[in-house]
Amino acid sequence: MPYAAVVGGPRTASLVPVPAAPLGDGDVRVAVTGCGVCGSNLPVWEGRPWFAYPLAPGAPGHEGWGVVAEVGPGAALSVGDPVAFLGENAFATEVVVPAASCVVLPRDLGHFPGEAAGCAFNVAARAGFAPGQTVAVVGAGFLGAVVVALAAQAGARVVAVSRRPFALDVAKTMGATEVLPIDGDVVGAVGDITGGDLCDVVVEAVGTQAPLDLAAALTRVGGRLVIAGFHQDGRRTIDLGMWNWRGYDVVNAHERDPAVSLAGIRAAADAVAAGALDLAPLLTHTYPLDRLGDAMEAMVERPDGFLKAVVLA
Ligand SMILES: [Zn+2]
């Protein structure tokens, strides 16, 4: 019998048996290995007036990976294929998804929350990192840490900014050349580092007002401000006078085209398989599926040493 975690209300999750979903044309049944807990899961976990509960079984797990267990008619995958998949209900022991929403993974990839890793690759693609740039990454959680690595690999000088010393240590191991605590005079420090010009590219990877303001302030005239945090939780204000005067490009780096998301997952899987990127130090906490609530609370609290949780089915 399959099981799924059900978020029955704010800060409440339980594991319940669910009926096995039928396989349609082109579908596969995936035995889920695990699913990442995403920062974007937090508003629905903590509760906001606009959400309705209970959520669908397995929601809001959208960073799942596993192994194909059954293949529907016309699905171009094989039983036993390791896959990461796009789907919103992956806090479960199994899911039924279109084969077209799966990326076949190299074997022995380790824990691989594909959508999260792919998201970072697509942010990097939209950021257009290049050799010689000075890049600041504001927020060094999982997304920020992978973006730091990709900017450094592209030949940029990377400044990581975070409120947490642990996250800054991780950013250093991922290739940041400078790390700055967010509560200091970051603009002054970056001005010193860049000789006053500020950054060619700044990636905001938090999703709240103050880091957005900081990222905007760090972007040089004619540079590029890349908004990668999830600003789903209420409105933001911006200093449009400054944004406008500096004449920089502003990129909202979320992909809504599933084909692009899948390409990002594929690129991330290839990088991990090639040894160019190690996700293991970033996946700091693992929980069994029946402790989804604890995984969510860890994401809320971010204790020292926490970067990202994965829930294992
Ligand atoms: Zn996510």
Residues whose N, C-alpha, C, O or C-beta is under 5 A from the ligand:
A	BS01	ZN	C38 A116
